[in-house]
């Protein structure tokens, strides 16, 4: 049995080997460190870069910390980097891009160098106050979690872990360097980061951290909507979003940042005539993720998460004992728009997610395939560029345990997709437009630009959707017939 000193020595050797391996694949770090050293400053790889290196998942994003002030950092970085940006300089951060040869391949590194700092909120501010520090130990103690409070001093490659981050990493647990109350008081967004890292890393959150999150949940209101949104996006795009979302709901933080989610915890009627909408939503999210083809899709995941948020407002207990949610997709689309707008999402993303929420039930009118070609065209037209995501969302929305019912729904949707493909091949459905354009309409009717042209265009579009493509002569005849009716 090794004694305590031997165990400590062995752990140090493991750390040193991990650090050496890290820097072997990132020679750019040594090069940069020497430049800081020559200028009289210290440099250390820090935070997530060290954590990810120890987890074997380091990418091309490298985070450093230094005792150099931002203007000194700029002087060192500009002659060395391929590109430098200072958008974060007010918070002590300078960003850069550096191309470097690693082994037999060229890699492009995204680098951030941040001056030792401490930051905290006051009770009235939405932005952290930044003050610079002079020691790496003071910098590390202000970091959010111990697994992010490790550093590697360069170029000597000395491992710095004053808060037991390596042990917590091995145990896959999230703790704060100081007390969680102090940490969350400094920056309440760290409560959401706890949920995000749990989702990204599949780690557990220490009990005392969870307790502090519950007690301080309301403090999240001091954080700007943009910062909350960005953290929520990272959580939703992670490998295990259910884990993070569940933590936000269980601690009460979701009540402040996404109250529509915990509201899905509808009380069950005594006969259990409707499924748990909250659990259903999380399953739909996971099933949608399984259908992603090109990596995490924020639009699809948000739509899956929000698709049923209209149910609590539309729930009715019918006389026959059934539970109904009439028009919950329409109500949900409006609620989605309101919540996403409050979180400062882009207008385009708000529009797309709201539209998917509104359309997610449309397929259920398809039944066993009795839709006309006209109905299929309108389905494609209304979905527009979101059609592929609507396919995924609709398929994901089937969470029934009844295998026969699930198989029937799947076959029906297979049939609809086959009909869409057939019509697309025949009619170019992706770009449905009238058989005559505006210029042709004006020429045929001998009219000038104005409302009548738009009305004629709309009429021809309806005919196109209803009947499919028309040849030129038929379209002209239909236009003239409509025009005669307007004149009469």
C-alpha positions in Angstrom: 0.0 0.0 0.0 1.5 3.4 -1.0 1.7 5.9 1.8 0.1 9.4 1.5 3.3 10.9 0.1 3.6 8.2 -2.5 0.0 8.7 -3.5 0.4 12.4 -3.8 3.6 11.9 -5.9 1.8 9.5 -8.2 -1.1 12.0 -8.6 1.5 14.7 -9.5 3.0 12.5 -12.1 -0.4 11.8 -13.7 -1.0 15.6 -13.7 2.4 16.2 -15.3 1.8 13.6 -18.0 -1.6 15.0 -18.7 -0.2 18.5 -19.0 2.7 17.3 -21.3 0.2 15.5 -23.5 -1.9 18.7 -23.7 1.0 20.8 -24.7 2.3 18.3 -27.2 -0.8 18.8 -29.3 -0.8 22.5 -28.7 2.7 23.8 -29.3 1.2 27.1 -30.0 0.9 27.5 -26.2 4.6 27.3 -25.6 5.3 29.8 -28.3 2.9 32.3 -26.9 4.1 31.7 -23.4 7.7 32.6 -24.3 6.5 35.9 -25.8 4.7 36.8 -22.6 7.8 35.7 -20.5 10.1 37.9 -22.6 7.8 40.8 -22.0 8.0 40.2 -18.3 4.6 38.6 -17.8 3.2 35.2 -16.7 0.8 33.1 -18.9 -1.2 30.0 -18.0 -3.6 27.8 -19.8 -6.8 27.9 -17.7 -10.3 26.8 -17.1 -12.2 24.8 -19.6 -9.1 24.1 -21.7 -7.4 22.3 -18.9 -10.6 20.5 -17.9 -11.2 19.3 -21.5 -7.5 18.3 -21.9 -7.8 16.1 -18.8 -11.1 14.6 -20.2 -9.4 14.0 -23.5 -11.8 16.3 -25.4 -9.7 19.4 -26.1 -10.5 21.1 -29.3 -8.9 24.1 -31.0 -10.2 26.7 -28.5 -7.6 27.6 -25.9 -8.2 29.9 -22.9 -5.3 31.6 -21.2 -4.9 33.9 -18.2 -2.2 36.4 -17.5 -1.0 39.1 -15.1 -0.5 41.4 -18.2 -3.1 44.1 -18.6 -5.3 44.1 -21.7 -3.3 46.8 -23.6 0.0 44.8 -22.9 -1.7 41.7 -24.1 -2.6 43.4 -27.4 1.0 44.5 -27.9 2.2 40.9 -27.5 -0.5 39.3 -29.5 -0.7 41.6 -32.6 2.7 40.8 -34.1 2.2 37.0 -33.4 -1.4 36.2 -34.2 -3.0 35.9 -37.7 -5.9 38.0 -36.4 -6.7 39.8 -33.2 -10.0 41.2 -31.9 -10.7 43.2 -28.8 -14.5 43.1 -28.5 -14.1 41.7 -24.9 -11.4 44.0 -23.8 -13.8 45.8 -21.4 -13.9 42.5 -19.5 -10.1 42.0 -19.8 -10.2 39.6 -22.7 -8.3 39.7 -26.0 -9.2 37.2 -28.7 -7.0 35.9 -31.5 -6.7 33.3 -34.3 -3.4 31.5 -34.9 -2.6 28.9 -37.6 -0.1 26.3 -36.4 1.4 23.1 -37.6 0.7 20.2 -35.3 2.3 16.9 -36.4 1.4 16.5 -40.0 -1.6 18.8 -40.0 -2.3 22.5 -40.0 -4.7 23.7 -37.3 -6.5 26.9 -36.7 -6.6 27.8 -33.0 -9.1 30.2 -31.5 -7.4 31.9 -28.5 -8.6 34.0 -25.6 -6.2 35.7 -23.2 -7.8 37.2 -20.1 -6.1 39.3 -17.4 -6.4 38.0 -13.9 -9.6 39.3 -12.6 -12.5 39.2 -10.2 -16.0 40.2 -10.9 -19.2 40.5 -8.9 -22.7 41.9 -9.2 -24.3 44.5 -7.1 -28.0 44.3 -6.3 -29.0 46.7 -9.0 -26.6 46.0 -11.9 -27.2 43.6 -14.8 -23.6 43.5 -15.7 -20.6 42.2 -13.7 -18.1 44.7 -12.4 -14.6 43.8 -13.5 -11.5 44.5 -11.4 -8.0 43.1 -12.3 -5.9 40.9 -9.9 -2.2 40.2 -9.6 -2.2 36.5 -8.8 -3.4 33.4 -10.5 -4.7 32.0 -7.2 -7.0 35.0 -6.8 -8.1 34.5 -10.4 -8.9 30.8 -9.9 -10.9 31.3 -6.7 -13.4 33.5 -8.6 -14.1 30.9 -11.2 -17.4 29.1 -11.3 -16.6 25.5 -10.5 -13.5 23.6 -9.3 -13.2 21.6 -12.5 -12.8 25.0 -14.3 -10.4 26.4 -11.6 -7.3 24.5 -12.7 -4.4 26.0 -14.6 -1.1 25.1 -16.2 1.6 27.7 -15.8 3.7 28.2 -18.9 6.2 27.5 -20.2 7.3 25.5 -17.2 4.2 23.3 -17.4 3.4 23.6 -13.7 -0.1 22.2 -12.7 -2.1 24.5 -10.5 -5.1 23.1 -8.7 -5.8 24.9 -5.4 -9.4 23.8 -5.0 -9.3 20.0 -5.8 -10.6 20.3 -9.3 -8.8 17.2 -10.5 -10.5 15.1 -7.8 -13.9 16.5 -8.6 -13.2 15.8 -12.3 -12.5 12.2 -11.4 -15.7 12.0 -9.4 -17.6 13.8 -12.1 -19.1 16.3 -9.7 -19.6 20.1 -9.9 -18.6 22.1 -6.8 -17.7 25.7 -6.4 -14.2 26.9 -5.3 -15.7 28.9 -2.4 -19.2 28.5 -1.0 -21.9 28.3 -3.6 -23.7 31.2 -2.0 -20.6 33.5 -2.5 -20.1 32.2 -6.0 -23.7 32.7 -7.1 -23.8 36.1 -5.4 -20.8 37.2 -7.5 -22.5 36.0 -10.7 -26.0 34.5 -10.5 -25.6 33.1 -14.1 -23.4 30.5 -12.6 -26.6 28.7 -11.4 -27.5 28.2 -15.0 -23.9 27.2 -15.8 -24.2 24.4 -13.2 -27.2 23.1 -15.2 -25.4 23.6 -18.5 -22.2 21.8 -17.4 -24.2 19.0 -16.0 -25.8 18.6 -19.4 -22.6 19.0 -21.4 -20.4 16.8 -19.3 -23.0 14.5 -17.8 -21.7 15.4 -14.3 -23.7 15.5 -11.0 -24.1 18.7 -9.1 -23.0 18.7 -5.5 -25.9 18.7 -3.0 -24.8 22.0 -1.4 -24.7 23.6 -4.9 -28.2 22.4 -5.6 -29.4 23.7 -2.2 -27.9 27.2 -3.0 -29.6 27.2 -6.4 -33.0 26.5 -4.8 -32.5 29.2 -2.2 -31.1 31.8 -4.6 -33.1 31.0 -7.8 -34.8 34.5 -7.8 -31.3 36.1 -8.1 -31.2 35.0 -11.7 -33.5 38.0 -12.5 -30.6 40.4 -12.2 -28.8 38.8 -15.2 -29.5 40.2 -18.6 -31.8 38.3 -21.0 -29.0 37.9 -23.5 -26.7 36.2 -21.1 -29.5 33.9 -19.9 -30.4 33.1 -23.5 -26.8 32.2 -24.5 -26.5 29.9 -21.5 -29.8 28.3 -22.3 -28.7 27.7 -25.8 -25.5 25.9 -24.7 -27.6 23.7 -22.4 -30.2 22.9 -25.1 -27.5 22.1 -27.6 -25.6 19.8 -25.2 -25.5 16.0 -25.3 -27.7 15.6 -22.3 -30.2 18.6 -22.2 -32.7 16.6 -20.2 -30.3 16.6 -17.3 -29.8 20.3 -17.3 -33.4 21.2 -17.9 -34.5 18.9 -15.1 -32.1 20.7 -12.7 -33.4 24.1 -13.8 -37.0 23.0 -13.1 -36.2 21.2 -9.8 -34.4 24.1 -8.4 -37.0 26.7 -9.4 -34.7 28.6 -11.7 -36.8 27.7 -14.7 -39.7 29.6 -13.2 -37.7 32.8 -13.9 -36.1 32.0 -17.3 -38.5 29.6 -19.0 -41.7 29.3 -16.8 -43.6 27.6 -19.6 -41.5 24.4 -19.0 -42.4 23.7 -15.3 -46.0 24.7 -16.1 -46.2 21.5 -18.2 -46.2 19.6 -14.9 -50.0 19.4 -15.1 -51.8 17.8 -12.2 -53.0 14.4 -13.3 -56.7 13.6 -13.1 -57.6 10.7 -10.9 -58.1 8.4 -13.8 -54.9 9.3 -15.6 -56.6 10.1 -18.8 -53.8 12.2 -20.2 -50.0 11.7 -20.3 -47.5 13.7 -18.3 -47.0 16.6 -20.7 -43.6 17.6 -19.0 -42.2 14.1 -19.4 -43.6 13.8 -22.9 -41.9 17.1 -23.9 -38.5 15.8 -22.7 -38.9 12.6 -24.6 -39.9 14.5 -27.7 -36.7 16.6 -27.4 -34.6 13.5 -27.1 -36.3 11.8 -30.0 -35.9 14.9 -32.2 -32.1 14.9 -31.3 -31.9 11.3 -32.5 -33.2 12.4 -35.9 -30.6 15.2 -36.3 -28.5 14.7 -39.4 -25.9 17.5 -39.3 -25.2 18.1 -35.6 -27.2 19.8 -33.0 -30.1 21.9 -34.4 -31.2 24.8 -32.1 -34.4 25.5 -34.2 -35.5 21.9 -34.0 -34.6 21.5 -30.3 -36.4 24.7 -29.3 -39.5 23.7 -31.2 -39.5 20.2 -29.5 -39.1 21.8 -26.1 -41.9 24.4 -26.7 -44.3 22.5 -28.9 -46.8 21.8 -26.2 -46.5 24.9 -24.0 -50.1 25.9 -25.0 -51.6 22.8 -23.3 -51.9 24.2 -19.8 -53.9 27.2 -21.0 -56.2 25.1 -23.3 -56.8 22.0 -21.1 -60.5 21.1 -20.7 -62.2 18.2 -19.0 -64.9 17.1 -21.3 -68.3 15.7 -20.2 -67.4 12.2 -21.4 -64.3 12.2 -19.1 -61.8 12.9 -21.8 -59.2 15.7 -21.5 -58.8 18.0 -24.5 -56.3 20.7 -25.5 -58.1 22.3 -28.5 -56.0 24.8 -30.5 -53.1 24.4 -28.1 -50.7 24.6 -31.1 -52.1 28.1 -32.0 -51.9 29.3 -28.4 -48.5 27.7 -28.0 -47.1 29.5 -31.1 -48.1 32.8 -29.6 -46.6 31.9 -26.2 -43.4 30.7 -28.0 -43.1 34.1 -29.8 -43.6 36.0 -26.6 -41.1 34.0 -24.5 -38.4 33.9 -27.2 -38.8 37.6 -27.8 -38.3 38.3 -24.1 -35.1 36.2 -24.2 -33.9 38.4 -27.1 -33.7 35.7 -29.8 -33.4 36.8 -33.4 -36.6 37.6 -35.2 -35.8 34.9 -37.7 -35.4 32.2 -35.1 -38.5 33.4 -33.2 -40.5 33.1 -36.5 -39.2 29.7 -37.4 -39.7 28.1 -34.0 -43.2 29.6 -33.6 -44.2 28.3 -37.0 -43.0 24.8 -36.2 -45.0 24.9 -33.0 -48.1 26.0 -34.9 -47.7 23.4 -37.6 -46.8 20.4 -35.4 -50.3 19.0 -35.3 -51.2 19.6 -38.9 -50.2 16.0 -39.9 -52.8 14.5 -37.6 -55.4 15.6 -40.1 -53.8 13.3 -42.6 -55.2 10.2 -41.0 -54.8 7.2 -43.1 -53.8 9.1 -46.3 -57.0 10.7 -47.5 -55.4 14.1 -48.1 -55.9 15.5 -51.6 -52.9 16.6 -53.6 -54.1 20.1 -52.8 -53.8 19.5 -49.1 -50.3 18.1 -49.5 -49.2 21.1 -51.5 -50.5 23.4 -48.8 -48.7 21.5 -46.1 -45.5 21.9 -48.1 -46.2 25.6 -48.9 -47.0 26.4 -45.2 -43.9 24.6 -43.9 -41.7 26.2 -46.5 -37.9 25.8 -45.8 -38.9 24.3 -42.4 -40.4 21.2 -44.0 -37.5 18.9 -43.1 -37.6 20.0 -39.4 -41.4 19.7 -39.4 -41.0 16.0 -40.5 -38.6 15.4 -37.6 -40.7 17.3 -35.0 -43.9 15.4 -36.1 -42.2 12.0 -35.9 -40.7 12.9 -32.6 -44.1 13.9 -31.2 -45.2 10.3 -31.1 -44.3 9.0 -27.6 -47.1 6.4 -27.2 -46.1 3.1 -25.7 -48.8 1.4 -27.9 -46.6 -0.2 -30.5 -49.4 -0.8 -32.9 -50.5 2.9 -32.8 -46.9 4.1 -33.1 -46.3 1.9 -36.1 -49.5 3.1 -37.7 -48.5 6.8 -37.2 -45.0 6.1 -38.6 -46.5 4.3 -41.7 -48.9 7.2 -42.3 -46.1 9.7 -42.1 -44.0 7.6 -44.4 -46.9 7.7 -46.8 -47.1 11.5 -46.6 -43.4 12.0 -47.2 -43.6 9.7 -50.2 -46.5 11.7 -51.7 -44.6 14.9 -51.0 -41.5 13.5 -52.8 -43.6 12.4 -55.7 -45.3 15.8 -56.1 -42.0 17.6 -55.6 -40.6 15.6 -58.5 -43.6 16.4 -60.7 -44.2 20.0 -59.7 -41.2 21.6 -58.0 -43.1 22.0 -54.8 -40.3 23.8 -53.0 -40.9 26.9 -55.1 -44.7 26.9 -55.6 -45.8 30.0 -57.4 -48.5 30.9 -59.9 -48.2 29.9 -63.5 -48.1 33.6 -64.5 -45.9 36.2 -62.9 -46.8 39.8 -62.1 -45.5 41.2 -65.4 -47.5 38.6 -67.4 -50.6 39.5 -65.4 -50.3 43.2 -66.1 -49.6 42.5 -69.8 -52.6 40.1 -70.2 -55.1 42.3 -68.3 -53.6 45.5 -69.7 -53.3 47.1 -66.2 -50.6 49.0 -64.3 -49.0 48.0 -61.0 -51.4 48.2 -58.1 -53.6 46.1 -55.7 -55.3 44.3 -58.6 -52.1 42.7 -59.6 -51.6 41.3 -56.1 -55.2 40.0 -56.0 -54.8 38.3 -59.4 -51.5 36.7 -58.3 -53.1 35.4 -55.1 -56.0 33.9 -57.1 -53.6 32.1 -59.4 -51.6 30.8 -56.5 -54.8 29.4 -55.0 -55.6 27.7 -58.3 -52.0 26.3 -58.4 -52.3 24.9 -54.9 -55.7 23.4 -55.6 -55.1 22.0 -59.1 -51.4 21.7 -59.6 -49.5 23.2 -62.6 -51.5 24.7 -65.5 -50.2 25.2 -69.1 -49.9 28.8 -70.3 -53.2 28.9 -72.2 -55.2 27.4 -69.3 -53.6 29.9 -66.9 -54.4 32.8 -69.2 -58.0 31.7 -69.6 -58.4 31.3 -65.8 -56.9 34.7 -65.2 -59.3 36.4 -67.8 -62.3 34.5 -66.3 -61.4 35.8 -62.8 -60.9 39.3 -64.2 -64.3 39.3 -65.9 -65.9 38.4 -62.6 -64.1 41.3 -60.9 -65.3 43.7 -63.5 -68.9 42.4 -63.3 
